[in-house]
Amino acid sequence: MESFESLLETHRGAVERFVRWRIGNREDAEDILQETYLAAFRRFHQLRSQDSFKAWMLSIARNKCADHYRERPEAVPLEEVPEGALVQSRYGLREESPVADTLDALGEREREMLLLYYFEELKQEEIARRLQIPLGTVKSRLYAAKKQFRKHYPCPPKGETIMLKKTLPEIMPEYRIIPRTESAFPVVWEELMGWFIVPKEGEKLAWAMYDFPERKRGEYVELTCSGRAEIHGIQGTVIRAKEYDAMPCNRIDGTNFAARTFVAQLTDTHCRILAESHRSGGVERLHTFLDGEDFLPNWGFGEDNCGNEIHISPKGDIQREGDRITAKEKPFLLDVVGRYTVEIGGKSCDTVCVMDIETYDAGVATEQFLDREGRTVLWRRFNRDDWQVKAGDRTWSQRLPENEVLWINGVKYVHWYDCITDRIFGTPIL
């Protein structure tokens, strides 16, 4: 194993650039670098893999920078300027805003009308007097300007319905899950956990959620792998995601539509998200695997955010007999629990069932049925009966009395919703 000094010498430049970009004062940056090196030296014995040294060092450095700004609230880091996204252009750093870009795309008359009405907050009568035109002309021009703005604006307006050709049915098809007596087969599961797409260039996929017992389609997601990217020196695949009729917890700026970009890494052993970005309030917001608690609860998975394992077979951590499940007490509890025939959408699939118990969220368990190619045929979510239930609220079994129940270590979990992909119907996105 290489020494701490030799590894640090290899990656010192990256750490210094990382800190100096975030800390404007050179003396403060030098102090933070010394604190970073000292903390890393003391904890070097905890590092499991030398291959992770650079990412590990940058994570320590980022935490030290965050401590600096917590202790000195008057110092504002450059990347946290809230008015707009700072992007590199031929003119250097500039502020990017979809509102400004849309206004620039309009004609002079429409742009002038919107600036007077919304930015200078003039009443229509005041605009008529300033421009020396009739009030009726102001109203008609303002109406036309709003229409043109909606047409050119890149983000869907709040409450507006988005029309698209959906490749999955509005009502969840009936399905049957039939236990098999044969042993579960090992499977190579390259999908990005929770998103069902394999992060390889050219991959496309659509999937949808279906609430039970109504079986009605809710959120609908389209994903496309569009190229390659590098995040903190790690190579990954870019995934563009569009979420229609998004669940409230997934919405951006209150709209029922969300557009995100992921960078995901697929290796010989694991699959994980490296970064997520989306535009909110006119700002492009980027979270990477170095962002700690700002990243891990939503996008991270596994010990040290290693991601989900690719080569999976029964470990014996979870045992299942019908609706009764016995699970070991350990973090990141995910295991193959049996082999099943899933009949759905006119197809019969030989699958293994992978159960995930509270790895992502306490009180949540899932079933994921994978075919021999390692692709999801059916995904089902169960909530612990008291999951996020406040005093006086109904439990999940009271809210959904018709839904299926699982017993995990003697505790009741209630079926909530399912997900299926367009692979079932043989209609991939064109």
VOPAGU-2260 file (C-alpha; in pm, 1 decimal, decimal comma):
REM VOPAGU-2260
SITE   aa  ch    i         X         Y         Z
SITE  MET   A    0       0,0       0,0       0,0
SITE  GLU   A    1     134,8     339,0     -95,4
SITE  SER   A    2     207,3     587,5     180,3
SITE  PHE   A    3     -14,4     884,0     255,7
SITE  GLU   A    4     262,2    1121,6     143,6
SITE  SER   A    5     305,2     961,8    -200,2
SITE  LEU   A    6     -70,6     956,1    -268,4
SITE  LEU   A    7    -106,3    1316,3    -154,7
SITE  GLU   A    8     178,6    1425,7    -378,9
SITE  THR   A    9      -2,5    1273,1    -678,6
SITE  HIS   A   10    -332,0    1448,4    -606,7
SITE  ARG   A   11    -219,9    1764,0    -424,4
SITE  GLY   A   12    -283,6    1985,7    -728,1
SITE  ALA   A   13    -647,1    1878,1    -760,0
SITE  VAL   A   14    -710,5    1939,4    -389,5
SITE  GLU   A   15    -550,1    2283,7    -402,4
SITE  ARG   A   16    -753,3    2386,7    -708,6
SITE  PHE   A   17   -1068,5    2256,4    -540,6
SITE  VAL   A   18   -1016,0    2465,7    -225,0
SITE  ARG   A   19    -888,2    2784,1    -391,1
SITE  TRP   A   20   -1187,4    2793,7    -624,7
SITE  ARG   A   21   -1419,1    2794,0    -323,9
SITE  ILE   A   22   -1219,6    3021,9     -92,5
SITE  GLY   A   23   -1149,2    3366,5    -230,6
SITE  ASN   A   24    -895,6    3466,2      36,4
SITE  ARG   A   25    -556,8    3299,2     -26,4
SITE  GLU   A   26    -457,3    3293,2     342,0
SITE  ASP   A   27    -786,7    3129,1     439,1
SITE  ALA   A   28    -744,4    2877,5     158,8
SITE  GLU   A   29    -396,3    2783,5     285,2
SITE  ASP   A   30    -532,7    2733,2     638,3
SITE  ILE   A   31    -811,1    2509,8     506,2
SITE  LEU   A   32    -565,2    2306,4     300,3
SITE  GLN   A   33    -351,7    2243,7     608,0
SITE  GLU   A   34    -660,0    2139,2     806,8
SITE  THR   A   35    -760,2    1907,8     520,2
SITE  TYR   A   36    -420,7    1738,2     503,4
SITE  LEU   A   37    -406,4    1694,1     880,6
SITE  ALA   A   38    -757,1    1545,4     898,6
SITE  ALA   A   39    -684,2    1311,9     607,4
SITE  PHE   A   40    -354,4    1194,2     764,7
SITE  ARG   A   41    -529,3    1110,9    1092,8
SITE  ARG   A   42    -804,6     915,0     912,7
SITE  PHE   A   43    -586,7     754,4     643,9
SITE  HIS   A   44    -617,2     411,5     808,4
SITE  GLN   A   45    -996,7     424,8     744,6
SITE  LEU   A   46    -955,4     446,1     366,1
SITE  ARG   A   47   -1059,7     113,1     216,4
SITE  SER   A   48    -924,1     160,4    -136,5
SITE  GLN   A   49    -639,1     372,1    -268,1
SITE  ASP   A   50    -837,0     415,5    -589,7
SITE  SER   A   51   -1078,6     634,2    -389,4
SITE  PHE   A   52    -804,1     855,9    -241,4
SITE  LYS   A   53    -869,7    1157,8    -466,1
SITE  ALA   A   54   -1247,2    1155,5    -413,5
SITE  TRP   A   55   -1193,0    1097,3     -40,4
SITE  MET   A   56    -955,5    1393,5     -13,3
SITE  LEU   A   57   -1190,4    1621,5    -206,2
SITE  SER   A   58   -1477,1    1521,2      22,2
SITE  ILE   A   59   -1273,4    1618,8     329,9
SITE  ALA   A   60   -1174,4    1945,6     162,9
SITE  ARG   A   61   -1533,8    2028,9      79,5
SITE  ASN   A   62   -1641,4    1970,7     440,6
SITE  LYS   A   63   -1361,7    2199,4     562,1
SITE  CYS   A   64   -1477,6    2469,6     318,9
SITE  ALA   A   65   -1834,5    2431,2     442,4
SITE  ASP   A   66   -1714,8    2466,1     803,8
SITE  HIS   A   67   -1533,0    2785,8     702,3
SITE  TYR   A   68   -1851,1    2946,8     569,4
SITE  ARG   A   69   -2058,2    2832,3     865,7
SITE  GLU   A   70   -1809,0    3000,2    1099,1
SITE  ARG   A   71   -1794,7    3314,3     880,1
SITE  PRO   A   72   -2148,6    3374,1     746,1
SITE  GLU   A   73   -2041,7    3708,5     603,8
SITE  ALA   A   74   -1822,6    3524,8     348,3
SITE  VAL   A   75   -2030,6    3401,0      54,1
SITE  PRO   A   76   -1879,0    3131,5    -174,1
SITE  LEU   A   77   -1886,0    3214,6    -543,6
SITE  GLU   A   78   -2074,6    2899,6    -645,8
SITE  GLU   A   79   -2363,3    2985,8    -411,3
SITE  VAL   A   80   -2456,0    3320,5    -572,8
SITE  PRO   A   81   -2836,8    3277,2    -597,1
SITE  GLU   A   82   -2932,7    3515,6    -877,5
SITE  GLY   A   83   -2832,1    3288,5   -1164,7
SITE  ALA   A   84   -2614,6    3008,7   -1284,7
SITE  LEU   A   85   -2255,5    3114,9   -1354,2
SITE  VAL   A   86   -2140,4    2959,2   -1679,2
SITE  GLN   A   87   -1830,2    2994,0   -1891,9
SITE  SER   A   88   -1875,0    3176,7   -2220,9
SITE  ARG   A   89   -1653,7    3354,4   -2476,0
SITE  TYR   A   90   -1690,3    3662,0   -2252,1
SITE  GLY   A   91   -1576,4    3477,1   -1937,9
SITE  LEU   A   92   -1816,3    3399,6   -1653,7
SITE  ARG   A   93   -2169,1    3521,9   -1713,2
SITE  GLU   A   94   -2503,9    3471,1   -1547,8
SITE  GLU   A   95   -2739,4    3234,8   -1726,0
SITE  SER   A   96   -3118,1    3270,5   -1690,1
SITE  PRO   A   97   -3396,0    3107,5   -1893,9
SITE  VAL   A   98   -3610,2    3419,5   -1842,1
SITE  ALA   A   99   -3343,7    3652,6   -1984,9
SITE  ASP   A  100   -3273,0    3411,5   -2270,1
SITE  THR   A  101   -3644,3    3395,2   -2354,9
SITE  LEU   A  102   -3682,8    3772,4   -2348,7
SITE  ASP   A  103   -3386,2    3800,5   -2585,3
SITE  ALA   A  104   -3564,1    3565,1   -2827,0
SITE  LEU   A  105   -3872,9    3789,7   -2848,8
SITE  GLY   A  106   -3936,2    4082,0   -3076,1
SITE  GLU   A  107   -3859,3    4433,2   -2949,9
SITE  ARG   A  108   -4227,3    4522,4   -2901,6
SITE  GLU   A  109   -4308,9    4206,8   -2699,0
SITE  ARG   A  110   -3992,7    4239,8   -2489,4
SITE  GLU   A  111   -4063,8    4605,2   -2410,1
SITE  MET   A  112   -4420,8    4526,5   -2302,0
SITE  LEU   A  113   -4315,7    4246,8   -2065,4
SITE  LEU   A  114   -4031,7    4450,2   -1914,0
SITE  LEU   A  115   -4263,1    4742,6   -1838,7
SITE  TYR   A  116   -4541,4    4525,8   -1698,3
SITE  TYR   A  117   -4346,3    4265,9   -1497,5
SITE  PHE   A  118   -4006,6    4418,1   -1420,3
SITE  GLU   A  119   -4098,9    4785,5   -1376,7
SITE  GLU   A  120   -4440,1    4676,6   -1240,0
SITE  LEU   A  121   -4630,3    4946,9   -1427,4
SITE  LYS   A  122   -5006,3    4925,0   -1454,6
SITE  GLN   A  123   -5157,7    4900,9   -1801,6
SITE  GLU   A  124   -5280,8    5260,0   -1781,9
SITE  GLU   A  125   -4928,6    5380,2   -1694,9
SITE  ILE   A  126   -4783,2    5184,6   -1988,8
SITE  ALA   A  127   -5040,1    5346,7   -2221,0
SITE  ARG   A  128   -4936,6    5694,0   -2104,1
SITE  ARG   A  129   -4563,0    5619,8   -2130,8
SITE  LEU   A  130   -4587,5    5474,0   -2481,2
SITE  GLN   A  131   -4864,2    5718,8   -2585,7
SITE  ILE   A  132   -5086,9    5442,3   -2719,8
SITE  PRO   A  133   -5451,4    5351,8   -2641,1
SITE  LEU   A  134   -5521,5    5127,0   -2340,7
SITE  GLY   A  135   -5682,3    4868,2   -2571,4
SITE  THR   A  136   -5357,0    4845,1   -2769,4
SITE  VAL   A  137   -5161,5    4785,3   -2448,2
SITE  LYS   A  138   -5395,0    4499,1   -2354,6
SITE  SER   A  139   -5370,2    4331,6   -2695,4
SITE  ARG   A  140   -4991,1    4370,0   -2711,8
SITE  LEU   A  141   -4949,9    4237,9   -2357,8
SITE  TYR   A  142   -5166,6    3935,4   -2440,0
SITE  ALA   A  143   -4959,2    3863,5   -2751,3
SITE  ALA   A  144   -4632,0    3910,4   -2561,1
SITE  LYS   A  145   -4736,7    3663,0   -2291,2
SITE  LYS   A  146   -4832,2    3411,1   -2557,0
SITE  GLN   A  147   -4493,8    3444,2   -2730,3
SITE  PHE   A  148   -4309,2    3414,9   -2398,5
SITE  ARG   A  149   -4490,6    3088,8   -2314,6
SITE  LYS   A  150   -4406,7    2958,1   -2660,0
SITE  HIS   A  151   -4031,4    3022,0   -2624,7
SITE  TYR   A  152   -3979,4    2955,8   -2252,9
SITE  PRO   A  153   -3784,3    2625,7   -2207,3
SITE  CYS   A  154   -3954,8    2514,3   -1884,1
SITE  PRO   A  155   -4323,4    2414,9   -1873,9
SITE  PRO   A  156   -4539,9    2681,9   -1700,8
SITE  LYS   A  157   -4698,5    2585,2   -1370,6
SITE  GLY   A  158   -5024,6    2396,7   -1410,1
SITE  GLU   A  159   -4989,4    2358,6   -1785,8
SITE  THR   A  160   -5058,2    2014,2   -1932,6
SITE  ILE   A  161   -4778,1    1862,4   -2136,8
SITE  MET   A  162   -4886,6    1662,4   -2439,7
SITE  LEU   A  163   -4676,1    1362,8   -2530,9
SITE  LYS   A  164   -4713,6    1020,4   -2680,0
SITE  LYS   A  165   -4694,4     782,6   -2385,3
SITE  THR   A  166   -4589,5     427,4   -2460,3
SITE  LEU   A  167   -4734,7     277,2   -2141,8
SITE  PRO   A  168   -5107,8     223,9   -2071,5
SITE  GLU   A  169   -5313,9     449,9   -1846,2
SITE  ILE   A  170   -5429,2     150,8   -1641,0
SITE  MET   A  171   -5182,8    -103,0   -1503,7
SITE  PRO   A  172   -5235,6    -438,8   -1678,9
SITE  GLU   A  173   -5333,9    -735,5   -1465,0
SITE  TYR   A  174   -5041,6    -951,9   -1364,7
SITE  ARG   A  175   -4966,0   -1271,5   -1176,7
SITE  ILE   A  176   -4658,4   -1356,5    -968,5
SITE  ILE   A  177   -4614,0   -1733,9    -947,0
SITE  PRO   A  178   -4345,1   -1889,4    -722,3
SITE  ARG   A  179   -4117,5   -2145,1    -888,6
SITE  THR   A  180   -3950,0   -2443,2    -726,0
SITE  GLU   A  181   -3618,4   -2403,3    -909,5
SITE  SER   A  182   -3326,3   -2221,4    -750,4
SITE  ALA   A  183   -3282,0   -1852,9    -830,4
SITE  PHE   A  184   -3039,3   -1793,9   -1114,9
SITE  PRO   A  185   -2750,4   -1546,5   -1080,2
SITE  VAL   A  186   -2805,7   -1227,8   -1276,2
SITE  VAL   A  187   -2600,9    -934,3   -1405,6
SITE  TRP   A  188   -2805,9    -628,9   -1304,2
SITE  GLU   A  189   -2659,1    -321,6   -1476,8
SITE  GLU   A  190   -2960,9     -93,0   -1429,6
SITE  LEU   A  191   -2929,4     231,3   -1236,4
SITE  MET   A  192   -3114,9     157,3    -913,9
SITE  GLY   A  193   -3453,0     329,1    -900,0
SITE  TRP   A  194   -3438,0     448,0   -1263,3
SITE  PHE   A  195   -3437,1     114,5   -1454,5
SITE  ILE   A  196   -3204,0     232,4   -1730,9
SITE  VAL   A  197   -2860,9      86,3   -1807,9
SITE  PRO   A  198   -2615,3     380,3   -1826,4
SITE  LYS   A  199   -2468,9     303,0   -2167,0
SITE  GLU   A  200   -2461,6     536,5   -2466,3
SITE  GLY   A  201   -2766,1     494,7   -2691,5
SITE  GLU   A  202   -2992,5     340,1   -2423,6
SITE  LYS   A  203   -3350,2     473,0   -2407,1
SITE  LEU   A  204   -3633,5     379,4   -2175,1
SITE  ALA   A  205   -3972,8     488,6   -2048,0
SITE  TRP   A  206   -4133,2     378,1   -1723,3
SITE  ALA   A  207   -4439,5     469,2   -1519,7
SITE  MET   A  208   -4581,8     444,0   -1168,0
SITE  TYR   A  209   -4925,0     296,7   -1096,3
SITE  ASP   A  210   -5108,9     362,6    -769,7
SITE  PHE   A  211   -5303,8      79,2    -610,0
SITE  PRO   A  212   -5580,2     -27,9    -582,4
SITE  GLU   A  213   -5693,8     203,6    -867,0
SITE  ARG   A  214   -5403,4      85,8   -1091,2
SITE  LYS   A  215   -5410,3     428,9   -1257,5
SITE  ARG   A  216   -5090,4     566,1   -1414,7
SITE  GLY   A  217   -4926,2     850,1   -1224,5
SITE  GLU   A  218   -4573,2     970,7   -1286,4
SITE  TYR   A  219   -4432,3     890,4   -1631,1
SITE  VAL   A  220   -4058,8     910,7   -1702,9
SITE  GLU   A  221   -3857,3     915,6   -2025,0
SITE  LEU   A  222   -3480,5     861,2   -2013,0
SITE  THR   A  223   -3210,5     886,3   -2277,8
SITE  CYS   A  224   -2835,3     821,8   -2246,6
SITE  SER   A  225   -2684,0    1103,8   -2449,1
SITE  GLY   A  226   -2305,4    1086,7   -2413,7
SITE  ARG   A  227   -2009,4    1085,5   -2177,9
SITE  ALA   A  228   -1905,8    1315,5   -1893,6
SITE  GLU   A  229   -1639,5    1341,3   -1624,6
SITE  ILE   A  230   -1719,0    1432,3   -1263,4
SITE  HIS   A  231   -1421,6    1501,1   -1032,9
SITE  GLY   A  232   -1201,5    1288,6   -1255,3
SITE  ILE   A  233   -1443,3     994,0   -1281,7
SITE  GLN   A  234   -1590,1     898,4   -1619,9
SITE  GLY   A  235   -1964,2     843,6   -1652,8
SITE  THR   A  236   -2262,9     842,9   -1887,1
SITE  VAL   A  237   -2501,6    1139,0   -1923,4
SITE  ILE   A  238   -2870,3    1052,7   -1874,4
SITE  ARG   A  239   -3146,2    1301,8   -1961,8
SITE  ALA   A  240   -3466,1    1241,2   -1764,2
SITE  LYS   A  241   -3810,7    1395,4   -1818,1
SITE  GLU   A  242   -4069,0    1333,1   -1546,1
SITE  TYR   A  243   -4431,9    1399,4   -1642,8
SITE  ASP   A  244   -4717,9    1419,4   -1389,7
SITE  ALA   A  245   -4444,7    1409,0   -1126,5
SITE  MET   A  246   -4521,0    1314,3    -768,6
SITE  PRO   A  247   -4521,4    1621,1    -537,3
SITE  CYS   A  248   -4186,2    1520,1    -386,1
SITE  ASN   A  249   -4028,5    1506,4    -734,5
SITE  ARG   A  250   -4162,2    1835,8    -870,1
SITE  ILE   A  251   -3942,2    2133,6    -948,8
SITE  ASP   A  252   -4071,1    2485,1    -872,1
SITE  GLY   A  253   -4418,1    2340,4    -807,0
SITE  THR   A  254   -4481,6    2222,6   -1164,1
SITE  ASN   A  255   -4595,5    1870,4   -1244,8
SITE  PHE   A  256   -4299,1    1834,7   -1480,5
SITE  ALA   A  257   -3934,0    1783,7   -1392,4
SITE  ALA   A  258   -3630,3    1771,6   -1620,5
SITE  ARG   A  259   -3308,2    1635,5   -1474,1
SITE  THR   A  260   -2966,3    1535,1   -1594,5
SITE  PHE   A  261   -2772,9    1254,0   -1430,4
SITE  VAL   A  262   -2419,1    1134,3   -1472,3
SITE  ALA   A  263   -2398,9     764,1   -1384,5
SITE  GLN   A  264   -2102,1     529,7   -1361,6
SITE  LEU   A  265   -2120,7     163,3   -1462,2
SITE  THR   A  266   -1822,4     -54,2   -1366,6
SITE  ASP   A  267   -1761,2    -428,5   -1366,4
SITE  THR   A  268   -1897,5    -450,3   -1012,6
SITE  HIS   A  269   -2130,5    -154,7    -938,1
SITE  CYS   A  270   -2364,3     106,5   -1085,9
SITE  ARG   A  271   -2408,9     446,4    -921,6
SITE  ILE   A  272   -2507,6     809,5    -973,8
SITE  LEU   A  273   -2216,4    1054,5    -974,2
SITE  ALA   A  274   -2413,3    1377,4   -1019,3
SITE  GLU   A  275   -2764,2    1519,0   -1061,5
SITE  SER   A  276   -2859,3    1861,4   -1197,4
SITE  HIS   A  277   -3181,6    2048,6   -1263,6
SITE  ARG   A  278   -3292,9    2406,4   -1319,0
SITE  SER   A  279   -3490,5    2573,8   -1040,8
SITE  GLY   A  280   -3570,4    2939,9    -996,9
SITE  GLY   A  281   -3363,5    3027,2   -1301,7
SITE  VAL   A  282   -3054,9    2857,7   -1156,4
SITE  GLU   A  283   -2890,8    2535,9   -1271,3
SITE  ARG   A  284   -2842,7    2336,6    -951,3
SITE  LEU   A  285   -2575,4    2067,4    -955,8
SITE  HIS   A  286   -2514,8    1802,0    -688,9
SITE  THR   A  287   -2226,6    1554,5    -705,3
SITE  PHE   A  288   -2114,5    1255,1    -501,3
SITE  LEU   A  289   -1878,6    1484,8    -308,0
SITE  ASP   A  290   -2167,8    1690,0    -169,3
SITE  GLY   A  291   -2232,0    1465,3     130,5
SITE  GLU   A  292   -2574,0    1509,5     286,4
SITE  ASP   A  293   -2685,2    1733,1      -1,0
SITE  PHE   A  294   -2643,4    1435,3    -235,2
SITE  LEU   A  295   -2656,1    1102,2     -55,8
SITE  PRO   A  296   -3016,6    1096,2      77,6
SITE  ASN   A  297   -3163,1    1138,2    -273,1
SITE  TRP   A  298   -2905,3    1004,7    -515,9
SITE  GLY   A  299   -2650,6     797,4    -325,2
SITE  PHE   A  300   -2659,7     429,0    -238,1
SITE  GLY   A  301   -2439,3     173,6     -67,7
SITE  GLU   A  302   -2142,3     192,2     163,5
SITE  ASP   A  303   -1931,1     497,6      73,4
SITE  ASN   A  304   -2183,0     556,7    -210,8
SITE  CYS   A  305   -2044,4     258,6    -401,3
SITE  GLY   A  306   -2381,5     208,5    -576,6
SITE  ASN   A  307   -2577,0    -111,8    -629,4
SITE  GLU   A  308   -2400,2    -440,6    -695,7
SITE  ILE   A  309   -2417,0    -573,8   -1051,4
SITE  HIS   A  310   -2350,6    -944,2    -996,7
SITE  ILE   A  311   -2625,5   -1063,1    -765,5
SITE  SER   A  312   -2727,2   -1400,6    -629,9
SITE  PRO   A  313   -2884,6   -1515,9    -300,7
SITE  LYS   A  314   -2676,6   -1422,6       6,5
SITE  GLY   A  315   -2909,5   -1554,2     274,9
SITE  ASP   A  316   -2958,3   -1207,7     429,3
SITE  ILE   A  317   -3332,7   -1215,2     352,5
SITE  GLN   A  318   -3547,2   -1530,3     375,8
SITE  ARG   A  319   -3900,8   -1542,2     235,0
SITE  GLU   A  320   -4193,1   -1779,6     273,2
SITE  GLY   A  321   -4501,2   -1637,1     102,3
SITE  ASP   A  322   -4581,5   -1304,2     267,4
SITE  ARG   A  323   -4353,5   -1370,8     567,0
SITE  ILE   A  324   -4002,1   -1230,7     545,6
SITE  THR   A  325   -3714,3   -1267,3     788,1
SITE  ALA   A  326   -3428,3   -1022,6     739,6
SITE  LYS   A  327   -3095,6    -971,6     911,4
SITE  GLU   A  328   -3023,8    -650,5    1096,8
SITE  LYS   A  329   -2765,1    -481,2     875,4
SITE  PRO   A  330   -2730,6    -169,0     657,3
SITE  PHE   A  331   -2791,2    -183,3     281,3
SITE  LEU   A  332   -3009,1    -491,7     304,7
SITE  LEU   A  333   -3063,6    -613,5     -52,9
SITE  ASP   A  334   -3088,9    -979,1    -151,0
SITE  VAL   A  335   -3236,5   -1228,9    -399,1
SITE  VAL   A  336   -3529,7   -1403,9    -226,9
SITE  GLY   A  337   -3651,6   -1649,1    -490,1
SITE  ARG   A  338   -3747,8   -1731,2    -845,5
SITE  TYR   A  339   -4086,5   -1640,5    -993,1
SITE  THR   A  340   -4282,9   -1644,7   -1315,6
SITE  VAL   A  341   -4430,3   -1299,1   -1379,8
SITE  GLU   A  342   -4718,2   -1292,0   -1629,0
SITE  ILE   A  343   -4784,1    -936,1   -1745,0
SITE  GLY   A  344   -4869,0    -752,4   -2065,6
SITE  GLY   A  345   -4925,6   -1076,0   -2257,0
SITE  LYS   A  346   -4576,9   -1201,8   -2165,9
SITE  SER   A  347   -4454,9   -1470,7   -1929,9
SITE  CYS   A  348   -4113,8   -1395,2   -1778,2
SITE  ASP   A  349   -3882,1   -1617,0   -1574,5
SITE  THR   A  350   -3748,2   -1382,9   -1304,5
SITE  VAL   A  351   -3563,2   -1357,7    -976,8
SITE  CYS   A  352   -3701,1   -1131,9    -705,9
SITE  VAL   A  353   -3461,1    -884,6    -544,3
SITE  MET   A  354   -3585,4    -738,8    -216,6
SITE  ASP   A  355   -3456,5    -410,2     -80,7
SITE  ILE   A  356   -3545,1    -343,5     283,2
SITE  GLU   A  357   -3491,4       9,8     413,7
SITE  THR   A  358   -3166,9      72,0     223,5
SITE  TYR   A  359   -3295,9     398,9      77,8
SITE  ASP   A  360   -3556,6     508,8     330,9
SITE  ALA   A  361   -3645,2     376,6     675,5
SITE  GLY   A  362   -3986,8     213,2     657,9
SITE  VAL   A  363   -3976,7     129,1     285,5
SITE  ALA   A  364   -3936,1    -214,5     124,4
SITE  THR   A  365   -3939,6    -302,4    -245,2
SITE  GLU   A  366   -3964,6    -606,1    -470,7
SITE  GLN   A  367   -3786,7    -597,1    -806,2
SITE  PHE   A  368   -3840,3    -881,1   -1052,5
SITE  LEU   A  369   -3547,6    -916,0   -1295,4
SITE  ASP   A  370   -3539,1   -1129,1   -1609,9
SITE  ARG   A  371   -3235,0   -1327,1   -1725,7
SITE  GLU   A  372   -3095,6   -1016,6   -1897,3
SITE  GLY   A  373   -3099,0    -830,3   -1566,3
SITE  ARG   A  374   -3378,7    -596,8   -1672,6
SITE  THR   A  375   -3676,1    -501,8   -1457,2
SITE  VAL   A  376   -4007,1    -667,7   -1542,9
SITE  LEU   A  377   -4198,7    -539,4   -1240,4
SITE  TRP   A  378   -4112,0    -321,2    -938,9
SITE  ARG   A  379   -4336,1    -297,7    -629,6
SITE  ARG   A  380   -4317,8     -68,8    -326,2
SITE  PHE   A  381   -4438,8    -138,9      27,0
SITE  ASN   A  382   -4460,5     107,5     317,1
SITE  ARG   A  383   -4426,7      12,7     681,2
SITE  ASP   A  384   -4773,8      62,3     828,3
SITE  ASP   A  385   -4660,7     368,1    1027,6
SITE  TRP   A  386   -4427,8     512,4     759,3
SITE  GLN   A  387   -4443,5     894,6     785,9
SITE  VAL   A  388   -4771,4     866,7     977,8
SITE  LYS   A  389   -4822,3    1160,3    1212,0
SITE  ALA   A  390   -5029,1    1160,8    1529,4
SITE  GLY   A  391   -5396,4    1131,8    1436,7
SITE  ASP   A  392   -5327,9    1016,3    1077,8
SITE  ARG   A  393   -5453,7     686,7     940,5
SITE  THR   A  394   -5204,4     406,0     900,5
SITE  TRP   A  395   -5131,2     272,0     552,5
SITE  SER   A  396   -5343,6     -38,0     609,9
SITE  GLN   A  397   -5631,8     194,8     703,2
SITE  ARG   A  398   -5578,1     412,1     395,5
SITE  LEU   A  399   -5535,9     116,9     157,5
SITE  PRO   A  400   -5732,7    -171,1     315,7
SITE  GLU   A  401   -5758,6    -361,6     -15,6
SITE  ASN   A  402   -5383,9    -366,0     -80,5
SITE  GLU   A  403   -5147,4    -657,8     -27,3
SITE  VAL   A  404   -4952,5    -688,4     299,7
SITE  LEU   A  405   -4605,9    -825,4     372,8
SITE  TRP   A  406   -4477,4    -910,9     720,1
SITE  ILE   A  407   -4106,2    -828,7     762,7
SITE  ASN   A  408   -3960,8    -946,8    1092,6
SITE  GLY   A  409   -4317,6    -942,7    1224,6
SITE  VAL   A  410   -4386,9    -581,4    1116,0
SITE  LYS   A  411   -4664,4    -499,3     867,7
SITE  TYR   A  412   -4576,9    -339,5     530,7
SITE  VAL   A  413   -4851,6    -228,4     290,4
SITE  HIS   A  414   -4834,4    -228,3     -90,9
SITE  TRP   A  415   -4849,5     127,3    -232,2
SITE  TYR   A  416   -4756,6     144,2    -601,7
SITE  ASP   A  417   -4587,1     -41,7    -888,1
SITE  CYS   A  418   -4356,4      52,3   -1175,1
SITE  ILE   A  419   -4323,6    -107,7   -1518,8
SITE  THR   A  420   -4112,7     -16,8   -1822,7
SITE  ASP   A  421   -4189,3      -2,6   -2193,7
SITE  ARG   A  422   -3974,1    -312,7   -2249,3
SITE  ILE   A  423   -4274,3    -520,0   -2143,4
SITE  PHE   A  424   -4474,1    -405,6   -2447,4
SITE  GLY   A  425   -4187,1    -402,1   -2693,1
SITE  THR   A  426   -4239,5     -30,2   -2765,9
SITE  PRO   A  427   -3915,0     154,0   -2682,8
SITE  ILE   A  428   -3899,3     530,8   -2726,1
SITE  LEU   A  429   -3817,7     626,6   -3085,3
